[in-house]
Amino acid sequence: MNLKRILTSLIGFPIVVLMIALGNAPVIDFAIMIVAIICMYEYLGIVSKVCNPIKWVAYLSTIIVFLVSVVPVSIMKYIMLFVAPITLLILFLHIILSDMKITFKDVAYTFLGIAYVTGFIAFIGLIVIQERGKLALGYTLMTAWATDVFAYTAGKLIGKHHFSKVSPKKTIEGCIAGALGAAIVGFIYAIIANKVGAINLQGIQYFYAIIIPLVLGLISQIGDFTESCIKRFADVKDSGNILPGHGGMLDRIDSVIFIAPFVYIILKFF
């Protein structure tokens, strides 16, 4: 077992809980923006091994995360709508003005980083401003972290069948345990929220309280594999070393940011 990994989780978890419990939406969004900047720094560091990303555009995009709870929704939806075409326009303009010294590959990796890091993290801000947003954010974090803990523990103890060359240390046993762990923790979280009156859980909704975190647990692991794909193609082991035992910030929250859009979809439509 990785003692540093466990200690980092034990120290970091209460800090995150206090921030969610005591902070208002702008404070939480500012903290999320800082995380987004760190993750973008790490992402650009990874892809810089294989291309020359346009860094100022990538960093500028992270401001969107903070704007989510500051700018009125009626205006923010237009910002989100136009951010993709405007970003592409600016990126391809770099190719034209540099006389093709900046390549399509540079633009592609930069845009991927904006979509992957900024785009996905922005959904965390969108979750916070919803009704019972803090409860939903806690649910997102608990589901992702439960997946990680159960998958890591089971993989170390009983993992024998390797899943993919993308991440050779991950096993089928670990992946199954991660999804089941998310279902268990998600169900317990829902039960506790129901007991304190935060949600109204009854009848068929108990079924969803198990199925939804189970699905999110699977998506969470795809998020983990996604970052592993990026690192694998760049021949990088960790995104950084800011978190002892975990590597970089992106290594720690890759699964969280990947399930955030799906939690938002659940909030809006289910």
VENQUI-V181118 format. One record per helix or strand of 2 or more residues. SS is the DSSP state (H for helix, E for strand). FROM is the first residue (numbers start at 1). TO is the last residue. If there is no record, write none. Layout:
SS;FROM;TO
SS;FROM;TO
//
This chain:
H;3;22
H;25;47
H;55;61
H;63;70
H;73;97
H;104;128
H;133;158
H;165;167
H;172;195
H;205;234
H;249;269
//
